Amino acid sequence: MRYNVRGENIEITPALREYAEKKIGKLERYFEESVDANVNINLKYYNEKESKIEVTIPMTDLVLRAEENHQDMYAAIDLVVNKLERQIRKHKTKVNRKLREQGAPKFVFSNYQPEENIQEEVDEQDEVVRTKRFNLKPMDSEEAILQMDMLGHSFFVYTDAKTNKTNVVYKRKDGKYGLIEPHV
C-alpha cells in the first residue's frame, strides 16, 4: 500500500505519519495478496479540540472507507483501524463469494483471523424488503434538494434536466448536500 497522508489545520509530524502508516499497514494481513492501493489518510483538527481521521482505500474490486472523531489523534487512528477491521471481517465472506460467482480467479480477502478471540460477525442475509417504482421528473439539483427536504428523506433520485441522466442528491452528516452523478 502507498500512503497519502494529509492534514487540515494540523502539521503532520513524522511520528504521527509513521503511527498512521504502521497501524493501517496492519490491515494488509487481511488480504490474499499484497494490496496495490493508494491509501488516503486525511487528518483534521478542529478548533473545539476535536480531531478527525478519514481513511479511504480504493482497490480494484471494492473501496474501504471509515472515519472517526476523537480528542486524541492517535486514539482516532486506533478507532478507525478497528472500524476498518470490523468492516473487513463482516464482509469478507460475502465479497469473496461475489467475486467467485463472477469468475474471478482469486479472492480479495484471506482467511486471516485475529489472535484475540473475536467471533466473525455473521451477516443476516441482505434482502430487499420493499420496492418502489416512480417516474423520474426532469429537474435541476436545487429542485431535487427542495423535493427531498419536503419529503423528509436523506436522498432523492431524479433526472437532470440538462443532461437527461439519473442523479442522486443526498444530505451529508455535516448538514450540507452532496450530488452523485454518473460518469460519462
Salt bridges, closest charged atoms under 4 A:
GLU8 OE2 - ARG6 NH2 3.15
ASP36 OD1 - ARG2 NH1 2.74
GLU54 OE2 - LYS44 NZ 3.40
GLU54 OE2 - LYS52 NZ 3.39
GLU54 OE1 - ARG65 NH2 3.99
GLU67 OE2 - LYS52 NZ 3.35
GLU67 OE1 - ARG65 NH1 3.00
GLU68 OE1 - LYS83 NZ 3.10
ASP78 OD1 - LYS23 NZ 3.61
GLU85 OE2 - ARG29 NH2 2.88
ASP123 OD2 - HIS91 ND1 3.87
ASP123 OD2 - LYS94 NZ 2.88
ASP126 OD2 - LYS94 NZ 2.64
GLU143 OE2 - LYS137 NZ 2.82
ASP174 OD2 - ARG172 NH2 3.15
